[in-house]
Amino acid sequence: MIQPAENGHRVGYGRIPEMLPVANLIETQLRSFNWFKREGLRELFEEINPITDYTGKNYELKFLDYEFGLPKFDKDECRNRDMTYAAPLRINTRLTIKTGENAGEIKESEVFMGDFPIMTEEGTFIVNGTERVVVSQLVRSPGIYFTASEDRASGRMLYAAKLIPNRGAWLEIETSGKDVLTVKIDRKRKIPVTTLVRALGYGANNEIKALFADVDNNPEHKFIQSTLEKDSSTDVNDALVEMYKKIRPGDPPTVENARALMTALFFNPRRFDLSKVGRFKLNRRLGLGTDMNIRTLSNDDFIAIIRKLIELNNGAGEPDDIDHLGNRRVRAVGELLQNQFRMGLIRMERIIKERMTICDAATVTAASLINARPVVAAIKEFFGSSQLSQFMDQTNPLAELTHKRRLSALGPGGLSRERAGFDVRDVHHSHYGRICPIETPEGPNIGLIGSLATFARVNEYGFIETPFRRVYSTMPADKAHRDKLVGRTLRDDVLDPANRKNKLAKKGDLLDREVVEALIKAKAGDVPITSWVSDEIQFLSADEEDHYVVAQANAPLDKDSHFTEERTTARTKNLFLVADVNRIEYMDVSPKQTVSVATALIPFLEHDDANRALMGSNMQRQAVPLVVTEAPIVGTGMESAAAKDSGELIVARVDGTVVSCAAPPPADSPADKLDSFKRELGILLKPDDGSAEQWYPIHKFERSNQGTCLSQRVIVKAGQHVAAGTALADGPATSEGELALGRNILVAFMPWEGYNYEDAILISESVVREDKYTSIHIEEYEIEARDTKLGPEEITRDIPNVSDETLKNLDERGIVYIGAEVHPGDILVGKITPKGESELSAEERLLRAIFGEKAREVRDSSLRVPHGERGIVVDVKIFSRETKDELAPGVNQLVRVYVAQKRKIAQGDKMAGRHGNKGVIARILPAEDMPYMPDGTPVELVLNPLGVPSRMNLGQVLETHLGWAAHALGLKVATPVFDGASEETIEAELVRAGLPESGKITLRDGRTGEQFD
């Protein structure tokens, strides 16, 4: 069945209807940062409140509320001026004076806490003029973990427990071969676990035994008894001192010290924090009902951990799998920033306390106590030097999008490359629909860096969730399910609960509204119905999914969403089985939910070997944006979603009418004031709701982080009506709002004179001539005019010992003009530097005699085009102290020149398909020498047929055949991953296009005209 794809102008071959539209692909980043602004900061201030002086008797400072102001400069201005896109953070404070003449006085004031970097709508940060991305980190979740290891002496499985908090001391409990339970606190020496229990306040042996009597009931292994025999402590105080000696050897062990240490280690919220997630995991694993807001440990927690450990040692229950995604969570940008901000606040708190001891009560204010520098420095340090704050990969829109959806197990608090073993890197069954099993780097980071799957999202606890359709085989007869029950078929009789002999409805009955009302009235409870797949979507985390049997998205359904077969393929935990449809509880929403966006762009992915698909996913991100873009004939239907969410397209925010496609910026906007030679224009949109006109700036010939060209092209016309979400302008590597990373090109799989040996590629000269693979790269050159000891440097056209010919491209200021073609050695900006006195040569003495002072003072220090570079000047930016620009100390003027270079494809360049089929261009042949088809069309590219069988990436063969047929029919097609066109469909399309069904055709040699063998 052929159906139109989601973007309208593609013919879709997918058979499975899309139940869920692809959500905003950078939602994780945006939501996390908004959480930090709204709640994350508030949590921190509540943690630190109130700050008192060291005695606690004189002053008390409280942080009340806070707000972010508006950023001083807009995004474009920050990029141009090398500034940080930041908003001022202001905090309302209350200072209470407790002693002295002013006792009871309360001073409330607003304090400025520095400028805080703000996330752009595209999910990036602009720091010092460059775009950066904060990558989400995948770390082990706080909570309790039980692991098993084999005892070599007895062959018994011995269990250990490890309590990992968000902040604070780790607790590890181990079982020895002699049934003794020992505990290590913060990796210190071992202590019998009963000493810890005694220190908690359970003094007598009988009391301790009673706590565990019901679980420690194995006659062969008496864990508590064995441990008590090793325990030298006799009462609570004794146990506290014993623990203190082990944790703090060398310090004087007193009962008071020991009690204070115990409280500080586990019961003080400022020293020990389980976090909301840790408490959630602890409650779930141990079956506790502790309030979620209690983030320290209690006696009940310690007892429950030891009880669980004894149960496991006695054979009840399973150990935890630390690689399961139920035990690993995502720390997104908001949480990473919160942790960094906390460090700054703690430093600031110390300064406040010190200032409180020396300040005068009459003149003290919150502003005089608070020094925001440590906080600003902590945030600066994070953005500038953290392993997770990365320079954005901006090669093309897909690279940008993938970078924002990346998950890294590296970084502070994570793993290191050297320590990470095979298990951590491997694909796990819980990754299904959450982390892509395909997209990961090939080098030492393999498996440590991943990518979120297409529909995955991160929940409030940081666990990755994926959507499923709810499947009902029984449904409660109540008002909430009334509408869903109508139209269902019964698979068994429904008996009256009041009189079991009376049947309310019979097996095979179709339930209408009347019967349903009768069932509800009779309180019939759960009604057995023929297994039915509802449109209800639920997001489940990995440990929730483990409790259910889940069917695949391609399970055959009839028009009423009932399974057509009695048994279907399904999975539960790590088992794949063929299950009875009445056991199915959930069903996948889409075949592409297992893979990432980049992988979902590979047509016929199901026919490719995973290793090659991995290379294909990664190489799409390296594609250089071309001058002339062209959307793929054979797509997957994901092209428009990927392009839109990358942030490179201009998308209408509201419904409206295009007023102008080349409108100047509004008079009061920062873009209007920018001192650049380039005039910025934009699209003016008049919203339908009558609100103010919206101006969307169009960026032309801007340099990306990787030196590729970011240039936007308007694709709407003045007077055109557009809906919200419509693309108004294409960005780099996009065409009509779709991702367009390469070109559609006529390919032949055949050997040619050995030139395509070892994956080498042969291309036609016509490809080069027609600029099919031509790209633009922009280089940035900058020069500063500084103050020197001998006087200021000067940017000028008046340069000593330089001919007029050399100065021909410079304007009267000595700066190259836009549009000038420059070559190696050409002057871009003329600059002279004062020169110190030295022994003069004969020529210089002569010049000095003729021209006076001028000739001896300065030397030429102009900015020149480096060797091997050439191009056309596309922009010049001038920053000067006179125009109040912020410049480094000692710099009077800064000039940036942008030179664009057109690069044609050449021998030695790398080319690749979407299936990991990569190669280097070995030769560029004249078009007339290329093999040609029976109708005289010369092929444009020749690939080695031996590159297919051993690599097992047959997707490329299917793609070329479907592309050939679609091109002949004048269509663009979408073949979604795992739900694409079948071989039979492709053959039918080839026949419909009047092409050979086999997809093979005899070519002739362009040099001789003879047929190839």
C-alpha positions, 0 to 999 in steps of 0.5 A: 500500500502506498500512502503519502508521507507526512510532509506531503510531497513524498510518496510513502511506502510505510505500511504502519501508520504513524501514531505519534508525531516526532516531538521537538528533537531538542526538548531535553535541552530546553526543558532541563534549562527551564527547570534550572531557571524555575526550580533548580536555583530555588532548591539551591537557595533553600538548601543554603538558607539561612546563612548565619555568622559562626556564632549563630547569634549576630546576623541571619541572611536569607535569600528570598526570591530571584529573577532573571532580567533581559539579556543586554545584547541579542544573540547575533550581537553576542556572536559578532562582538565576542560576548556571552549571551547572558541575563542578569540574575538578581536576588531579593535578600533579608538580613536580620540583625539579632544583637546589639543596639539594632537588634531585631532590625530587618533589612530587605534589599535586591542584590545583583549576582552577576550575568548568567549565560542563557540558553538560546531557542536552539538549545545552545549557549553563546560564550565569548562569541562562540556557540557551545552545547552542554552534552547530557551525561549518563551516570549511575543513579543514586540509590542502593545496588545489590551485586553478587560474586562467587566465593572461590572456597565454597562456590556460593554466591555472596551478595554485597550492597552499595549505597550511592548518594548524590552527595556524601559518604558511600556505604558498602556492606559485604558478606564473607564466606564465614557469613559475617556481614561487614560495612565500609563507610566512605571506603575506609576500614571494615566494621562488623555491620552489627557495630553500625546497628548498635551505633544507631541506638539498638544496644542489646544483642537480643534487640539486634537479633529481633530486628532480623529474626524473620529473614535471618532464618536459614539454619545453615547460615546465621548471618547476624549471629556470626557477625555478633561473634566478631563484634567487640562492642557491647553498647551504643557508646562503645559502638560509636567509639569503635566506628570513630576509630575506624573512620578517623584513625588518629583522632581522639575517640570520644563519644561526643565526637563519634556521635557528631561524626555519625550525625554528620555522615548520614543524617545532616542534609548539608553533608549527605543528600540522597537526592529525590532520585536516590530516595525514589530508588531506595523506596522502590528497591526496599519497599519503603514508604518514606516521604520523598522529601526526606533525602537523608538516611533513617534507622529504618533505611539501614535496617531495610538494607541489611534485611534485603542483603540477608534475604538475597544471601538466602536465595530470595531475589535477584542482584541488580544489573548496573548497566540497566537503564533503570539504574543509569540516569541522565544528568542534563544541562540544568542539573549539571549547572545546578551542581556547578552553581552549588559549588559557587554558592558554598564558596560564597557562603564561606565569604559571607560568614567571614564578613559577618564576623568583622562587619559593623551592625549599623552599616551592614547591608546584604550587598556588603556581605555578598560577593558574587564572584565565586558564583560567576567564576564557577559558572564561567569555569563550567562553560569554559573548561568542563568536559561536557561543555563542548564547542558545537559541531556545526558542519551541517544541520544534522551534526548540530542536532545530533550534538544536542541529543548526545549522551556521554558516560564520560566527564566529571562523576562519570567513567573514564575511557581507560576504566570502562570495560566491555559491559558498560559499552555494550548494547543492553536490552533496556536501550530499546527505544531509549538509546540508539544501538547504532550511532556511537563513535568508532574509536576509544569512545565506542559505547561510552557516547550514544545518542537518544532514540527518536521518540525518547524523552527524559523524565523528572528523575532523569530516567529515559522513557519511550512511548508505547500504545496501551493494549487491553485484553481486559478492561474495567467496567467503569465510567472512565473506560465507558467509551473505550468498551463500546465496540469491543468484542468479548472473549469470554462470558461476563458473569453477574457478581451478585449472582454468578449463575447469571450471564451479563454478556456472552463470549463473542458479543459485540459491546454496544452502549446499552450493554456497557451501561448494564455492565457498569451498573452491575459493577462487573469489574474487569471485562475480558475482551479480544486483545485491542490496541488503543491509541492511548500513548504511555511513556515508560522507563526501562524498569517499568517496561520490564514488568510488561509483555510488549509487542513490536510495532509491525504486529499485524492489526485489522482496521479496528486495531485488533491483532489479526493473529492469535500469537505475535512476536513480543519481548519482556525484559531480555527475552524475545518470544512469540506470545499469545496476544492476550498476554500483550500489554503494550505495543511499540508506537513506531518501527523507528523508535529504536534508532536515533535521528541520524540512523532514521535517515538511512533508507533500507536500514533493515538491509544493512549490517550494523557496523556499516550503518554505524559508519553511515550515521556518523558520516552523514554528520561530516557532509559539507553543505553544498552550494546547490542543495537537493533533497534526496529522491529516496528519503525516510520521511524524517528529513523535514523533522530533522531540518526543522529542529536543527535550528538552521531553518527559519520557521514561522512562529505564528500563522500569518502573511509574508509582507516582505522577503527583504525587509530591513531590521526594525529601527530600534533593534540591535541589528540596525545598530551593528557596524558591519559592511554587510546590510542585514535583511529579513522576512517580515511577517504579519500575524493573523491575530493582528499582533505586531509584525515579526521580523526574522533576520536572514543570515548570509555567508556566515562562518560556522564553528567548523568554517563551513558556510551558513547561508539562508535562502528565502523559500516563500514569496511576499503576499504568501500566507503561511501556517505556524511551523512552516519553513520560511527560509532554507539553511545550509544543507536543506532544500524546501525545508528538508534535510539535503546533505548530498546530491542525487547522482547517476551511479554504476556498480562496475569495475573500471580499469582498476581505478575503483580498486579498494573502494576508490571512486571514479567521477565524471568531469560534468559533476565538477563542471556543474558544481554538483559537489561544490561547497563554500568555506569561510575563513576568519582573519583578525588583527589588533591595533595595540598600544606598544611601549613605543606608541600606538599601532595604527590601521592605515593605508599608508604603509611604508615600502609597499606599491600602489598595486598591493594596496588596490583592494584597500579603502581609505581606512586601510581595510579590504573592501567586501567583494575583493578577490584576494590571493596568498600574500595580499594585504587584508588590513594595513597596519603600522607599528612604531619601530625602535631606534637601531643602526640605520642602513645607507638606504634608510639614511637616504630616505630619512634625509629625503622624507624626514622623520616618518620613514624611520619610525614605523614598520609594516605589520599588516594582516596578509592572506596566508600561503595557500589560501584565497577567496572573496571577502564577504564581510568585515567587522570593525571594533574600536574603543571610540565606538565603546566596544569591549576590547581586551586591555591595550587593544584600541581597534580590532578588525575581522575579515571573512574570506569565502573560498569556493571549493570544487570536488577534487581527486583525493576527496572523500565521498560517502553514501548513507550506508557506510559506503565510503571511498576516495576519488581516484580519478575524474574522467571526461564525461565522454569517457564515462560508461553510458546507458543505452539512451546515451546518458553517461553515468556520473559516478562509478562504484566498485561492486565488490564493496557490497557483498563483504560489507553486507550493506545491501541498502545501497543497492535497493536505494539506487534501484528505487531512486532510479525508478522514482527519478524516471517517474518524477517522484520523491519517495519515503521508505521509513526504516524497518517499514520500507519498500519491499523488493517486490515493490521496487521491482513493480516500480521499475516496471512502472517506470519502463525500466528492467525489472532486474535493475540491471542494464548493459553499459557501453564504454565511452571511449570505444562505444563497445558494450562492457562484458 
